[in-house]
Amino acid sequence: MEKDVLICRCKEVSQQEILEAIADGATTVTGVKRRTGAGMGLCQGRTCRRMVTSIIARQLGASVGELEMEKVRPPVRPVKIGALLAGSPCRCEGE
């Protein structure tokens, strides 16, 4: 793979930037995300997470299964889109 290939298309993060983040000490997807923004775009890593994980494993000489997995944090409580559009407070209880 060439180093100028985009791995994260949403945030336009190249393979070179990911390799530099790993050289700087990132050993997890979260570490790479914090240094480069990869996985923080519109798709939230659905497109690039596997590629980033593979690059980290290859650079560390480990298997993908040996790496610490990224923690997924879903929203605390779903909000109805109508509440956001109307600017009204969330009335999640009893609806």
ZAMARGU-4260 file (C-alpha; in steps of 0.2 Angstrom, whole numbers, plus 5000, padded with zeros to 4 digits):
<rodrens>
0) 5000/5000/5000 | 5006/5017/4996 | 5008/5029/5010 | 4998/5043/5003 | 4982/5032/5001
5) 4967/5039/5011 | 4962/5027/5024 | 4949/5038/5032 | 4939/5046/5018 | 4928/5056/5030
10) 4942/5065/5038 | 4955/5063/5024 | 4968/5054/5035 | 4981/5045/5025 | 4990/5029/5028
15) 5006/5040/5031 | 4997/5049/5045 | 4992/5033/5053 | 5010/5026/5052 | 5016/5042/5060
20) 5003/5041/5074 | 5009/5023/5078 | 5027/5028/5078 | 5022/5042/5090 | 5015/5029/5102
25) 4997/5025/5097 | 4994/5006/5099 | 4975/5006/5098 | 4962/5012/5086 | 4957/5025/5100
30) 4975/5031/5101 | 4976/5033/5082 | 4959/5042/5082 | 4965/5054/5095 | 4981/5059/5085
35) 4973/5059/5068 | 4954/5060/5068 | 4953/5044/5059 | 4936/5037/5063 | 4928/5053/5069
40) 4920/5058/5052 | 4902/5056/5046 | 4903/5037/5046 | 4911/5036/5064 | 4924/5023/5058
45) 4912/5011/5050 | 4922/5012/5034 | 4940/5014/5040 | 4941/5005/5057 | 4946/4988/5050
50) 4959/4996/5039 | 4966/5006/5054 | 4966/4990/5065 | 4975/4980/5052 | 4989/4994/5050
55) 4991/4994/5069 | 4993/4975/5070 | 5005/4975/5055 | 5016/4989/5063 | 5016/4981/5080
60) 5019/4963/5073 | 5003/4957/5082 | 4987/4949/5076 | 4971/4959/5075 | 4964/4948/5089
65) 4978/4953/5101 | 4974/4972/5100 | 4964/4981/5112 | 4947/4984/5104 | 4939/5001/5103
70) 4925/5005/5116 | 4909/5010/5107 | 4899/5022/5117 | 4881/5023/5111 | 4870/5038/5116
75) 4864/5038/5134 | 4845/5040/5129 | 4837/5041/5111 | 4830/5058/5107 | 4815/5060/5095
80) 4820/5070/5080 | 4805/5081/5082 | 4811/5087/5099 | 4827/5092/5091 | 4819/5101/5076
85) 4806/5110/5087 | 4819/5115/5100 | 4808/5109/5113 | 4815/5099/5128 | 4816/5081/5127
90) 4800/5072/5135 | 4807/5054/5135 | 4797/5049/5150 | 4780/5042/5146 | 4779/5045/5128
</rodrens>
